[in-house]
Amino acid sequence: MTQAFLEEALPRLRRSLGLGEEADDTRLEDALGAAEEEILRYLHQDQLPPCTDSLVVELAALKYLRGQNQ
């Protein structure tokens, strides 16, 4: 995951989850990383194709929420 993607995705993930700036960035970054890895495994790719940013954020939100309920 590139730094540029992370800087764009973190605020989007916070907004989609209804979190403010006080949210734990480490957990959010972990969710984004896990989402990216899962998509890459599914696609059998080394890099994400263009236009998958929204998918990564959406899957990361689901993973973050699943972690909240455990």
C-alpha positions as CSV (number, residue, x, y, z in Angstrom):
1,M,0.0,0.0,0.0
2,T,1.5,3.3,-1.0
3,Q,1.6,6.3,1.3
4,A,-0.4,8.3,-1.2
5,F,-3.2,5.7,-1.2
6,L,-3.1,5.5,2.6
7,E,-3.4,9.3,2.9
8,E,-6.5,9.3,0.7
9,A,-8.1,6.1,2.0
10,L,-7.8,6.8,5.8
11,P,-10.2,9.9,5.8
12,R,-12.6,8.0,3.5
13,L,-12.6,5.0,5.8
14,R,-13.2,7.3,8.9
15,R,-16.1,9.0,7.1
16,S,-17.7,5.7,6.0
17,L,-17.5,4.4,9.6
18,G,-18.7,7.7,11.1
19,L,-15.4,8.1,13.1
20,G,-13.6,11.3,13.8
21,E,-9.9,12.2,13.9
22,E,-9.6,10.5,17.3
23,A,-10.0,7.1,15.7
24,D,-7.1,4.7,16.1
25,D,-5.2,5.0,12.8
26,T,-3.3,1.8,13.5
27,R,-6.5,-0.3,13.5
28,L,-7.8,1.6,10.4
29,E,-4.5,1.0,8.6
30,D,-4.6,-2.7,9.6
31,A,-8.1,-3.0,8.1
32,L,-7.0,-1.3,4.9
33,G,-4.0,-3.6,4.6
34,A,-6.0,-6.7,5.2
35,A,-8.6,-5.6,2.7
36,E,-5.9,-4.9,0.1
37,E,-4.3,-8.3,0.7
38,E,-7.6,-10.1,0.4
39,I,-8.4,-8.4,-2.9
40,L,-4.9,-9.1,-4.3
41,R,-5.2,-12.8,-3.3
42,Y,-8.6,-13.1,-4.9
43,L,-7.4,-11.5,-8.1
44,H,-4.1,-13.4,-8.1
45,Q,-2.3,-10.1,-8.7
46,D,0.7,-8.3,-7.2
47,Q,-0.8,-4.8,-7.6
48,L,-4.4,-3.5,-7.4
49,P,-5.9,-2.6,-10.7
50,P,-7.1,0.9,-11.3
51,C,-10.4,1.9,-9.8
52,T,-10.4,-0.4,-6.9
53,D,-9.9,2.2,-4.2
54,S,-13.6,2.3,-3.2
55,L,-13.6,-1.5,-3.0
56,V,-10.6,-1.5,-0.6
57,V,-12.3,1.1,1.6
58,E,-15.6,-0.7,1.7
59,L,-14.0,-4.1,2.5
60,A,-11.8,-2.4,5.2
61,A,-14.9,-0.9,6.8
62,L,-16.5,-4.3,7.0
63,K,-13.3,-5.8,8.5
64,Y,-13.0,-3.0,11.0
65,L,-16.6,-3.5,12.1
66,R,-16.1,-7.2,12.3
67,G,-13.2,-6.6,14.6
68,Q,-15.3,-4.3,16.8
69,N,-17.8,-7.2,17.4
70,Q,-15.3,-9.8,18.5
